[in-house]
Amino acid sequence: LYVQGEMVDAFKRTKSRLEEMQSVDYLSRHPRREMKEIG
């Protein structure tokens, strides 16, 4: 985990995005798609 240096902002943004993508609001706007079986 980055706590200092040039990657701190990128890590904070990634963390924020992952938290957003787990929110009820996000999940209600972006439902999961069904996956097709390969083979």
mmJSON file of the N, C-alpha and C atoms, coordinates in Angstrom:
{"data_MODEL":{"atom_site":{
"group_PDB":["ATOM","ATOM","ATOM","ATOM","ATOM","ATOM","ATOM","ATOM","ATOM","ATOM","ATOM","ATOM","ATOM","ATOM","ATOM","ATOM","ATOM","ATOM","ATOM","ATOM","ATOM","ATOM","ATOM","ATOM","ATOM","ATOM","ATOM","ATOM","ATOM","ATOM","ATOM","ATOM","ATOM","ATOM","ATOM","ATOM","ATOM","ATOM","ATOM","ATOM","ATOM","ATOM","ATOM","ATOM","ATOM","ATOM","ATOM","ATOM","ATOM","ATOM","ATOM","ATOM","ATOM","ATOM","ATOM","ATOM","ATOM","ATOM","ATOM","ATOM","ATOM","ATOM","ATOM","ATOM","ATOM","ATOM","ATOM","ATOM","ATOM","ATOM","ATOM","ATOM","ATOM","ATOM","ATOM","ATOM","ATOM","ATOM","ATOM","ATOM","ATOM","ATOM","ATOM","ATOM","ATOM","ATOM","ATOM","ATOM","ATOM","ATOM","ATOM","ATOM","ATOM","ATOM","ATOM","ATOM","ATOM","ATOM","ATOM","ATOM","ATOM","ATOM","ATOM","ATOM","ATOM","ATOM","ATOM","ATOM","ATOM","ATOM","ATOM","ATOM","ATOM","ATOM","ATOM","ATOM","ATOM"],
"id":[1,2,3,4,5,6,7,8,9,10,11,12,13,14,15,16,17,18,19,20,21,22,23,24,25,26,27,28,29,30,31,32,33,34,35,36,37,38,39,40,41,42,43,44,45,46,47,48,49,50,51,52,53,54,55,56,57,58,59,60,61,62,63,64,65,66,67,68,69,70,71,72,73,74,75,76,77,78,79,80,81,82,83,84,85,86,87,88,89,90,91,92,93,94,95,96,97,98,99,100,101,102,103,104,105,106,107,108,109,110,111,112,113,114,115,116,117],
"type_symbol":["N","C","C","N","C","C","N","C","C","N","C","C","N","C","C","N","C","C","N","C","C","N","C","C","N","C","C","N","C","C","N","C","C","N","C","C","N","C","C","N","C","C","N","C","C","N","C","C","N","C","C","N","C","C","N","C","C","N","C","C","N","C","C","N","C","C","N","C","C","N","C","C","N","C","C","N","C","C","N","C","C","N","C","C","N","C","C","N","C","C","N","C","C","N","C","C","N","C","C","N","C","C","N","C","C","N","C","C","N","C","C","N","C","C","N","C","C"],
"label_atom_id":["N","CA","C","N","CA","C","N","CA","C","N","CA","C","N","CA","C","N","CA","C","N","CA","C","N","CA","C","N","CA","C","N","CA","C","N","CA","C","N","CA","C","N","CA","C","N","CA","C","N","CA","C","N","CA","C","N","CA","C","N","CA","C","N","CA","C","N","CA","C","N","CA","C","N","CA","C","N","CA","C","N","CA","C","N","CA","C","N","CA","C","N","CA","C","N","CA","C","N","CA","C","N","CA","C","N","CA","C","N","CA","C","N","CA","C","N","CA","C","N","CA","C","N","CA","C","N","CA","C","N","CA","C","N","CA","C"],
"label_alt_id":[null,null,null,null,null,null,null,null,null,null,null,null,null,null,null,null,null,null,null,null,null,null,null,null,null,null,null,null,null,null,null,null,null,null,null,null,null,null,null,null,null,null,null,null,null,null,null,null,null,null,null,null,null,null,null,null,null,null,null,null,null,null,null,null,null,null,null,null,null,null,null,null,null,null,null,null,null,null,null,null,null,null,null,null,null,null,null,null,null,null,null,null,null,null,null,null,null,null,null,null,null,null,null,null,null,null,null,null,null,null,null,null,null,null,null,null,null],
"label_comp_id":["LEU","LEU","LEU","TYR","TYR","TYR","VAL","VAL","VAL","GLN","GLN","GLN","GLY","GLY","GLY","GLU","GLU","GLU","MET","MET","MET","VAL","VAL","VAL","ASP","ASP","ASP","ALA","ALA","ALA","PHE","PHE","PHE","LYS","LYS","LYS","ARG","ARG","ARG","THR","THR","THR","LYS","LYS","LYS","SER","SER","SER","ARG","ARG","ARG","LEU","LEU","LEU","GLU","GLU","GLU","GLU","GLU","GLU","MET","MET","MET","GLN","GLN","GLN","SER","SER","SER","VAL","VAL","VAL","ASP","ASP","ASP","TYR","TYR","TYR","LEU","LEU","LEU","SER","SER","SER","ARG","ARG","ARG","HIS","HIS","HIS","PRO","PRO","PRO","ARG","ARG","ARG","ARG","ARG","ARG","GLU","GLU","GLU","MET","MET","MET","LYS","LYS","LYS","GLU","GLU","GLU","ILE","ILE","ILE","GLY","GLY","GLY"],
"label_asym_id":["A","A","A","A","A","A","A","A","A","A","A","A","A","A","A","A","A","A","A","A","A","A","A","A","A","A","A","A","A","A","A","A","A","A","A","A","A","A","A","A","A","A","A","A","A","A","A","A","A","A","A","A","A","A","A","A","A","A","A","A","A","A","A","A","A","A","A","A","A","A","A","A","A","A","A","A","A","A","A","A","A","A","A","A","A","A","A","A","A","A","A","A","A","A","A","A","A","A","A","A","A","A","A","A","A","A","A","A","A","A","A","A","A","A","A","A","A"],
"label_entity_id":["1","1","1","1","1","1","1","1","1","1","1","1","1","1","1","1","1","1","1","1","1","1","1","1","1","1","1","1","1","1","1","1","1","1","1","1","1","1","1","1","1","1","1","1","1","1","1","1","1","1","1","1","1","1","1","1","1","1","1","1","1","1","1","1","1","1","1","1","1","1","1","1","1","1","1","1","1","1","1","1","1","1","1","1","1","1","1","1","1","1","1","1","1","1","1","1","1","1","1","1","1","1","1","1","1","1","1","1","1","1","1","1","1","1","1","1","1"],
"label_seq_id":[1,1,1,2,2,2,3,3,3,4,4,4,5,5,5,6,6,6,7,7,7,8,8,8,9,9,9,10,10,10,11,11,11,12,12,12,13,13,13,14,14,14,15,15,15,16,16,16,17,17,17,18,18,18,19,19,19,20,20,20,21,21,21,22,22,22,23,23,23,24,24,24,25,25,25,26,26,26,27,27,27,28,28,28,29,29,29,30,30,30,31,31,31,32,32,32,33,33,33,34,34,34,35,35,35,36,36,36,37,37,37,38,38,38,39,39,39],
"pdbx_PDB_ins_code":[null,null,null,null,null,null,null,null,null,null,null,null,null,null,null,null,null,null,null,null,null,null,null,null,null,null,null,null,null,null,null,null,null,null,null,null,null,null,null,null,null,null,null,null,null,null,null,null,null,null,null,null,null,null,null,null,null,null,null,null,null,null,null,null,null,null,null,null,null,null,null,null,null,null,null,null,null,null,null,null,null,null,null,null,null,null,null,null,null,null,null,null,null,null,null,null,null,null,null,null,null,null,null,null,null,null,null,null,null,null,null,null,null,null,null,null,null],
"Cartn_x":[0.845,0.0,0.884,0.453,1.236,0.776,1.69,1.375,2.138,3.082,3.803,4.37,4.754,5.324,4.301,4.731,3.912,2.678,2.639,1.492,0.371,0.557,-0.451,-1.79,-1.803,-3.065,-3.729,-2.953,-3.514,-4.132,-3.476,-4.014,-5.299,-5.318,-6.527,-7.689,-7.426,-8.474,-8.975,-8.078,-8.476,-9.325,-8.907,-9.664,-11.053,-11.12,-12.399,-13.315,-12.76,-13.545,-14.071,-13.246,-13.688,-14.81,-14.693,-15.754,-17.04,-16.924,-18.095,-18.772,-17.991,-18.546,-19.226,-19.036,-19.705,-20.939,-21.206,-22.323,-23.661,-24.696,-26.046,-26.464,-26.15,-26.522,-25.889,-24.594,-23.895,-24.46,-24.624,-25.108,-26.528,-27.337,-28.698,-28.695,-27.693,-27.59,-26.845,-26.054,-25.24,-25.427,-26.561,-26.788,-25.772,-25.489,-24.544,-25.136,-24.291,-24.714,-24.51,-25.353,-25.184,-24.002,-23.232,-22.082,-22.469,-21.944,-22.18,-21.085,-21.468,-20.495,-19.701,-18.408,-17.535,-17.278,-17.408,-17.052,-18.178],
"Cartn_y":[-1.18,0.0,1.234,2.22,3.444,4.451,4.89,5.91,7.202,7.132,8.327,8.101,9.189,9.084,9.364,9.185,9.584,8.72,7.531,6.644,6.815,7.673,7.863,8.264,9.242,9.708,8.633,7.883,6.805,5.733,5.414,4.415,4.918,6.183,6.756,6.716,7.027,7.008,5.587,4.631,3.23,2.762,3.079,2.708,3.334,4.603,5.308,4.676,4.333,3.726,2.35,1.549,0.23,0.355,1.333,1.559,1.992,2.883,3.336,2.169,1.292,0.184,-0.87,-0.795,-1.707,-1.075,0.195,0.89,0.423,0.525,0.147,0.992,2.279,3.177,2.734,2.46,2.03,0.709,-0.245,-1.565,-1.505,-0.58,-0.454,0.168,0.986,1.605,0.736,-0.217,-1.072,-2.535,-3.109,-4.508,-5.437,-6.531,-7.511,-8.178,-8.446,-9.147,-10.634,-11.409,-12.86,-13.255,-14.214,-14.691,-15.927,-16.011,-17.188,-18.204,-19.453,-20.515,-20.734,-20.886,-21.131,-22.626,-23.149,-24.548,-25.326],
"Cartn_z":[0.0,0.0,0.0,-0.752,-0.849,0.198,1.043,2.038,1.773,0.85,0.434,-0.96,-1.607,-2.941,-4.03,-5.259,-6.406,-6.634,-6.072,-6.286,-5.258,-4.265,-3.218,-3.812,-4.712,-5.295,-6.143,-6.885,-7.704,-6.813,-5.716,-4.79,-4.142,-3.727,-3.123,-4.107,-5.363,-6.381,-6.604,-6.663,-6.846,-5.674,-4.47,-3.265,-3.302,-3.65,-3.723,-4.76,-5.899,-6.982,-6.574,-5.934,-5.471,-4.444,-3.546,-2.562,-3.253,-4.236,-4.987,-5.696,-6.302,-7.076,-6.206,-4.891,-3.97,-3.328,-3.629,-2.996,-3.57,-2.762,-3.185,-4.384,-4.342,-5.441,-6.76,-6.744,-7.957,-8.473,-7.562,-7.968,-8.516,-8.016,-8.542,-9.935,-10.234,-11.562,-12.567,-12.091,-12.957,-12.564,-12.916,-12.528,-13.191,-12.537,-13.087,-14.315,-15.255,-16.468,-16.266,-16.902,-16.834,-17.704,-17.225,-17.979,-18.768,-19.968,-20.798,-20.527,-20.479,-20.258,-21.543,-21.401,-22.554,-22.65,-23.876,-24.068,-24.478],
"occupancy":[1.0,1.0,1.0,1.0,1.0,1.0,1.0,1.0,1.0,1.0,1.0,1.0,1.0,1.0,1.0,1.0,1.0,1.0,1.0,1.0,1.0,1.0,1.0,1.0,1.0,1.0,1.0,1.0,1.0,1.0,1.0,1.0,1.0,1.0,1.0,1.0,1.0,1.0,1.0,1.0,1.0,1.0,1.0,1.0,1.0,1.0,1.0,1.0,1.0,1.0,1.0,1.0,1.0,1.0,1.0,1.0,1.0,1.0,1.0,1.0,1.0,1.0,1.0,1.0,1.0,1.0,1.0,1.0,1.0,1.0,1.0,1.0,1.0,1.0,1.0,1.0,1.0,1.0,1.0,1.0,1.0,1.0,1.0,1.0,1.0,1.0,1.0,1.0,1.0,1.0,1.0,1.0,1.0,1.0,1.0,1.0,1.0,1.0,1.0,1.0,1.0,1.0,1.0,1.0,1.0,1.0,1.0,1.0,1.0,1.0,1.0,1.0,1.0,1.0,1.0,1.0,1.0],
"B_iso_or_equiv":[0.0,0.0,0.0,0.0,0.0,0.0,0.0,0.0,0.0,0.0,0.0,0.0,0.0,0.0,0.0,0.0,0.0,0.0,0.0,0.0,0.0,0.0,0.0,0.0,0.0,0.0,0.0,0.0,0.0,0.0,0.0,0.0,0.0,0.0,0.0,0.0,0.0,0.0,0.0,0.0,0.0,0.0,0.0,0.0,0.0,0.0,0.0,0.0,0.0,0.0,0.0,0.0,0.0,0.0,0.0,0.0,0.0,0.0,0.0,0.0,0.0,0.0,0.0,0.0,0.0,0.0,0.0,0.0,0.0,0.0,0.0,0.0,0.0,0.0,0.0,0.0,0.0,0.0,0.0,0.0,0.0,0.0,0.0,0.0,0.0,0.0,0.0,0.0,0.0,0.0,0.0,0.0,0.0,0.0,0.0,0.0,0.0,0.0,0.0,0.0,0.0,0.0,0.0,0.0,0.0,0.0,0.0,0.0,0.0,0.0,0.0,0.0,0.0,0.0,0.0,0.0,0.0],
"pdbx_formal_charge":[null,null,null,null,null,null,null,null,null,null,null,null,null,null,null,null,null,null,null,null,null,null,null,null,null,null,null,null,null,null,null,null,null,null,null,null,null,null,null,null,null,null,null,null,null,null,null,null,null,null,null,null,null,null,null,null,null,null,null,null,null,null,null,null,null,null,null,null,null,null,null,null,null,null,null,null,null,null,null,null,null,null,null,null,null,null,null,null,null,null,null,null,null,null,null,null,null,null,null,null,null,null,null,null,null,null,null,null,null,null,null,null,null,null,null,null,null],
"auth_seq_id":[1,1,1,2,2,2,3,3,3,4,4,4,5,5,5,6,6,6,7,7,7,8,8,8,9,9,9,10,10,10,11,11,11,12,12,12,13,13,13,14,14,14,15,15,15,16,16,16,17,17,17,18,18,18,19,19,19,20,20,20,21,21,21,22,22,22,23,23,23,24,24,24,25,25,25,26,26,26,27,27,27,28,28,28,29,29,29,30,30,30,31,31,31,32,32,32,33,33,33,34,34,34,35,35,35,36,36,36,37,37,37,38,38,38,39,39,39],
"auth_comp_id":["LEU","LEU","LEU","TYR","TYR","TYR","VAL","VAL","VAL","GLN","GLN","GLN","GLY","GLY","GLY","GLU","GLU","GLU","MET","MET","MET","VAL","VAL","VAL","ASP","ASP","ASP","ALA","ALA","ALA","PHE","PHE","PHE","LYS","LYS","LYS","ARG","ARG","ARG","THR","THR","THR","LYS","LYS","LYS","SER","SER","SER","ARG","ARG","ARG","LEU","LEU","LEU","GLU","GLU","GLU","GLU","GLU","GLU","MET","MET","MET","GLN","GLN","GLN","SER","SER","SER","VAL","VAL","VAL","ASP","ASP","ASP","TYR","TYR","TYR","LEU","LEU","LEU","SER","SER","SER","ARG","ARG","ARG","HIS","HIS","HIS","PRO","PRO","PRO","ARG","ARG","ARG","ARG","ARG","ARG","GLU","GLU","GLU","MET","MET","MET","LYS","LYS","LYS","GLU","GLU","GLU","ILE","ILE","ILE","GLY","GLY","GLY"],
"auth_asym_id":["A","A","A","A","A","A","A","A","A","A","A","A","A","A","A","A","A","A","A","A","A","A","A","A","A","A","A","A","A","A","A","A","A","A","A","A","A","A","A","A","A","A","A","A","A","A","A","A","A","A","A","A","A","A","A","A","A","A","A","A","A","A","A","A","A","A","A","A","A","A","A","A","A","A","A","A","A","A","A","A","A","A","A","A","A","A","A","A","A","A","A","A","A","A","A","A","A","A","A","A","A","A","A","A","A","A","A","A","A","A","A","A","A","A","A","A","A"],
"auth_atom_id":["N","CA","C","N","CA","C","N","CA","C","N","CA","C","N","CA","C","N","CA","C","N","CA","C","N","CA","C","N","CA","C","N","CA","C","N","CA","C","N","CA","C","N","CA","C","N","CA","C","N","CA","C","N","CA","C","N","CA","C","N","CA","C","N","CA","C","N","CA","C","N","CA","C","N","CA","C","N","CA","C","N","CA","C","N","CA","C","N","CA","C","N","CA","C","N","CA","C","N","CA","C","N","CA","C","N","CA","C","N","CA","C","N","CA","C","N","CA","C","N","CA","C","N","CA","C","N","CA","C","N","CA","C","N","CA","C"],
"pdbx_PDB_model_num":[1,1,1,1,1,1,1,1,1,1,1,1,1,1,1,1,1,1,1,1,1,1,1,1,1,1,1,1,1,1,1,1,1,1,1,1,1,1,1,1,1,1,1,1,1,1,1,1,1,1,1,1,1,1,1,1,1,1,1,1,1,1,1,1,1,1,1,1,1,1,1,1,1,1,1,1,1,1,1,1,1,1,1,1,1,1,1,1,1,1,1,1,1,1,1,1,1,1,1,1,1,1,1,1,1,1,1,1,1,1,1,1,1,1,1,1,1]
}}}
